[in-house]
Amino acid sequence: MTTKATSKEQDYPLSPVPMTERKSVWSMGLVLLGFTFFTATMWAGGSIGVAFDFTTMLMVLAIGNLLLGVYAAVLGYIAAKTGLNTALMSRFTFGEVGSKLSDFILGFTQIGWYAWGTATMAILLVKLTGMPESLTTPLMVVFGFGFCVTAFIGYKGLEWLSRVAVPAMIILVAVSMTIATADGGGFSGLLAIAPTDEMTMAAAITLVFGTFVSGGTQATNWTRFAKSGKTAVIATLLAFFLGNGLMTLIGAFGALVYQQADIVDIMVAQGLATLGILMLFLNLWTTQDNTVYNFAVAGCNMLRTRRRKTVTVGGAAIGTVLAVLGMYEWLIPFLILLGTFIPPIGGVIMASYFVGYKRSYPALSDVTLPAFNITGLAAYVIGSTAAYTSPWIAPIVGVVVAALSYSVILIASQAVRERRTQVTGAI
């Protein structure tokens, strides 16, 4: 029988977070900001920076990040109110066995990000320092297991790292952007730069929203620690609208001024190579530990085990293997996969909570859930199909269609059951 102390030590992977363990908006904001400060997000911003003029670029980034922030904030609100993460909420939405589908999808995406970050750190460190290329694979192994240390500790480890890394990254980014603005000829010079590539606004917003939507879907792993729904919403918007927005803006700035989207390459061009390496390390570590933590939480729900620390190390091992096998080259198709199949999960969960359960989940220990929730699974399939085939903003289409499908199917099935009851009673 699992004791309360053991559950606390493992960060409550299979049960609600009690109110005695809830955190402040400051604590959560730091952890989530560390999560959203991610190198790949800057590359997405870089793609946008070369496709639009300065004013349109800012509008696209604002819309995309606001939509992402609102999406993550709604899920964060539900997590704070229930004390549950996405994996546990999926049991109500997809069923006891059906929830393993979302566990697999969410866990796979997070370990894919972990592999990409591990490979990126090793490859760029060799590139920037001039070390022999033969050290790339050994470095992947070192970083693959090293990055998971703070995640192994749990929420406190993530918070400790973020307290140090987030302020340092903000200072480094401010210095770099100040130099970039000067090199670009000031504000007037930036306005005069003409786009060199083409992209529709819908595609650009999809890129901004889709790049970190998997993280937004699993931000509930931390917002479930919030003291209130308001705390969760504020912390989530701070991280996903402002934090993610800053990362995409940096990438766009770099593309405009230096024709580079990555902050490390930008700092090298600015003569800040040493700071660039430090920035890369902090940037990736604060995301890597959150990512493998997400994998562990989803894995615990799939395997029905409270051994989060063991699953964390296992996830780091899988991520390291994928990094060695070449995950660095798979980023673009991986992003397309995320933007299509992750958002509908969040859409169905929202509809399940607000429409299906009327804003109040019963205690997991007091309810017997079906193996498969056909309504939730059908809504997910419909939402994913709509996102995959949509020429418009695929992630948003997936969320909206999945949520509406769940609501319509649920209401229609309830009406049919009531009608059958009336007919049977009349007979």
N, C-alpha and C positions, 0 to 999 in steps of 0.2 A: 504494500500500500504506500503510495507516494505521500510524503509529509509535506506540510506547508512550506517548510524551510527549503526542501528540495525543489519545489515548484518555483519558489522565489528565486533560487539560485539559477534556475534554467529559464527565467524570464517568462513564465506562464505560457508555454507553447500550446497547451491544450485546454486552457481555462481562461476566464475573464481576468483582467488585471484589477485587483481590489483597490478601493479608493485610497487606502493607506499607502499605496505604492505609486500614486499619480505624481506627475511632474509639472513644473511651471512652464509658462510660455517661453521663458528665456532658455530653459534647458532644452525643450523640444525644438525651438527655433534654431539653436546652434547645431543640433544633431541633423536636422533636416537640411539646413544650409550646407553642411559638410557633404551631405548626400548629393545635392543638386549641383555642387561645384565640380563639374565633370568635363574632361577634355573633349569627349565625343560631341558634347553639346556645342562647343565652340566651333567644331568643324561644320555642324549644321548651320550655325550663324554665318560662317564663311561662305557657304554656298548661296546664301541669301544676299550677302553683302555685295557680290559681284553681279547680281541679277537685277537690282533695283537702284533707283536714285536714293540719296540719303533719307529724304523725308518719307518716301514710300517704305523704305526698309524699316524705319522706326515704327511705322504703323503696323506692318506685318508682324514684327516682333512683339509689339504690345498686344495685338489681338491673339496671336498664337499662345503666348505665355499666360494671358488672362484666362483663356479657355482652359488651358492645362491647369492653372491654379484653382479655378472654380471646380473642375472635375475632381481634383485631388482633395479639395476642401470639403466637398459633400461627403466623400468616403471617409475623410478624417472626422467629420462630425458624427457619423454613424458609429465609427470605432470608439470615439470618446464616450458616447452615450451607452454603448453596450459593453465596452471593455474588451471587445473581440477584434482580431485582425481579419484580413481578407480570407485567409484559409479557413478560419472557423466560421465566418459568415457564409462561406460557400456551402457549408453543410445544410443550412436552412434554405439556400437558394437552389442547390443542385442535388441534394440528398447525401446520405452517408457515403455511399459508394461513388455517386456522380461527382462529388466534390473533389475526388482524386483527379478528375480531368483538369480542373483549374489548378490544383496543386502541381500537376506535371507541367502545364503550360507556364505558370508563373515561376516555378523552380527552374525550368529549362532556360527561360529568358534571363533570369538573374545570374545563373552560372555561366551563361554565354557572355554577359557583360563582364563578369569576373575574369573569364579567360581572356577577353579582349584587353582589359585593363592590365592584366599581368604581362601579356605579350608586349603591349605598348611600352610599359615601363622598362622592360629589359631591352627592347630594340632601340628605343630612343636614348637610353643611358649609354649603350655601346656607341651609338652614332655621335652623341654630343661629347663624349670623353675620349673617343679614339681607341677604346679598348678592342682587343681582338674579337672578331665575330664569333669565334669558337666559344666565347663566354656567354653568348646569348641564351642558349638552352639552360645552362646551370643557373643563370640569373633568373630565368623564368621560374625555376623550381624554388629558389630562395624567396622571391617575391610572392609566389603562389601560396606558400605556407606562412610567410611573414606577415602579409596583409591581413590574415584572418585572426591575428592575436587579439586585437581589440574586440572583434566580433565574438570570439570565444569567451571573453569575459562577460559580454552582454551589454545591456543598455548603458551601464556605468562606464564601460570601456569606450563605447562610441561617444559618449558625452565628454569624457576626458580628452580624447583626441581632438574633438571639435572645438573645445575651449582654447586649444593651442593653435590649431590649424586654420580655423575660419578667420580670426583677426589677421593672422599673418598673410593669408591669401588675399584678403581685402586690401591690405596695404600694398602688396606686390602688384595687384591688378591696377590700383589707383596710380601708382608710379608709372606703370607701363602705358596706360591709356593717356596720361598727361603727355608723355613723350610722343605717343602716336598722334595725338591731336596737333602737337607742334610740327611734327614731321609732315603731316597732311596739309599744312598751310592754315591751321586754325579752322574755326567753324565755317567760314566762307569758303575755304579750300575744300572742305568735305562736301559742301553743297554743290560744288562745281564738278565733282568727279562723276563721270558718266558710267553707267553699267556696261559691262563687257560680256555678259551672258544673258540668257533668257530663261524665265520661269514664271508660271502663272501665280497669281496670289493664292489660289486654292492649294496649289502644290506646295507653296512656301509655308502656308499656315499648317498644312498637313505635316511637313517636315519638322516644324517647331513643336507641334503638339505630339507627334508620334515619337520623336527622339527619346523623350523621357516619360511617356505615358505608362510604361511598365513599372517605373519607379513610383509614379503617382498612384497606381493601382495598389501597390504594396506599402505605401507610406503609412497605412493603418497599423503596421507593425510597431510604429512609434506613437502615432496619435492615439492609440488605445491607452497610452500612459497619461494622456492629458487630464487635467483636473476637471475640465468642463468642455462642452461642445464649442463654446466661444474660444477657449484656449487653443483647441485643435484647429479651428478655422483660421485664426490669426497666424499661428505658427506655419500652417500649410501654405497659406497665401504668401507669407513672407519668403518661404523657401522656393515655391514653384513659380510664383509670378515674378518676384524680385530677384531671387537667387538664380533661377534658371534663365530669367530674362537677362541678367548681367552676363552670364556665360555666352549666350547667343549674341549679345551685343559686342562682346570682346572679339568673338570670331568674325563678326561682320566688320568691325573696325579694322581688324588685321587684314581682311581681304581687300578692303578699300585702300588702305595706305601702303601695305607691304605685299599684297597679293599672297598672303599667308593667313590661314585660319587658326592655326594652333598657337596657343600662348607661348609655348616653349620656343618655337621658331621665331615668333615675334620678338621675344626677349633676346634671342641670339642676334637678330638683326639690329636690335637697339644697343648691343654691346653689354647685355645683362645675362650672359650665358650661365654664370654660377647661380644667380637668382632663378633663372629659368629651370634649372635642374631641381632646385628646392621647390619651386612652384609645382613642377610636374609630380614630384614625390608626394607632396601634401595633397595636391588635387586628386591624385589617384587613390591614395590611401584612404582618405575620408569617404570616397565612394565605394572602394573595394570592400571595406569592412561592413558597410551597410548592405551591400549587394549579397555577400555570402551569408549575412545574418538573415536576409530575406529568404534565401534558398533554404536555410536551416529551418525556418518557421514553416515554410510550405512542406518541407520534407517531413517534419515532425507530424503534421496533420495527415500526410499521405500514409506514413508508416504507423501512425497512432502510437508514437513514442514520445516520452518527455526528455529524452537524451539529446537536447539541442546542441550541446557542446560536441558530442560525437558526430552528429550530422553536419555540424559546421566544418569540422576537420575533413570529413568525407567530401563535402562540397568543394573545399579548397583543393583537394586531390583531383577531383574531376575537372575543375577549372584549369588546373595546372597542365593536365594531360591535353585538354583542348587547346591551350595556349601553345604548347609544343607542336601540336598537329597543324597549326596555321590559322587560328581564329582571327589573327590580325587582318587577314585578307578578306574576311567574310562580313565586314561591318555593314555595307550597304544592303545586301539581301536580308541581313538580320534585322535592320531597322524597318524595312518594308514589312517583314513578318510581324514585328512588334506592333506597328501602327494599325495592322489589320485585325489581328486576333486577340489582342489584350483588352482594348477598350470595351468590347461587348460584355466582358466579365463584370466590369464596374457598373455598366448600365443595368444589367440584370440584378445585381446586388442592391442597387439603389431602389429599383422598383419593388424588389422583394421586401425591403425594410419599410418603405413608406406606404406601399399599396397592399402587399400581401400580409404583413404582420402589424400594420397600423402603428409603426414607430416604436415597437417594443417586442424584441425577441424573448421567448421564454428561456429559462435556464437550460443549458445543454443537458445537465444531469437529470432534469425533470421531464424531458420530452423524448419520445421515440420517433425518430425521423425516418422517412422511407429510404430505401436503398437508392432510388433514383427519383428526383423531382422532375417529372416530364415537362412541366410548364417551364421551369428554369432552363433545362437543357435545350428545349425547342426554341426558346427565345434567344439563347446564345447562338445557336446554329443560324437562325434567321438574321440576327444582328451581324454575325461574322460574314455571311453571304452578301449582305447588303454592303458592308464595308469593302469587301474584296472586289465587288463589281461596280462600285460607285466611282464616277468620274469626278465627284466633288470631294470634300474634305473627309477622307475615309474614316479616321478615328472618331470624328464627331457623328458621322452617319451611323457607325457601329454602336456607339453609346445610345443615341436617341432611338434607333430602330429596335435595339435589344430591350430597352426599357419599355417602350410602347408595346412591343410584342408580348412581353411578360404580362403587362397590365391587361391587355385585351384578352389574351388566352385565359388568364385567371378569372376575370369578370365573366367571360362567356361560359367557362366551365362551371362556375358557381351558379349562374343562371340556369344552366341545363340541369344541375343537381336539384336545385329548388323546384324546377318544373316537374321533374320526375317524382319528387316527394309529394307534390300536390296531386299529381295524377294517381299515384299509389294510394294516397289517403282517400281520394274520392271514390276509388274502386272498393 
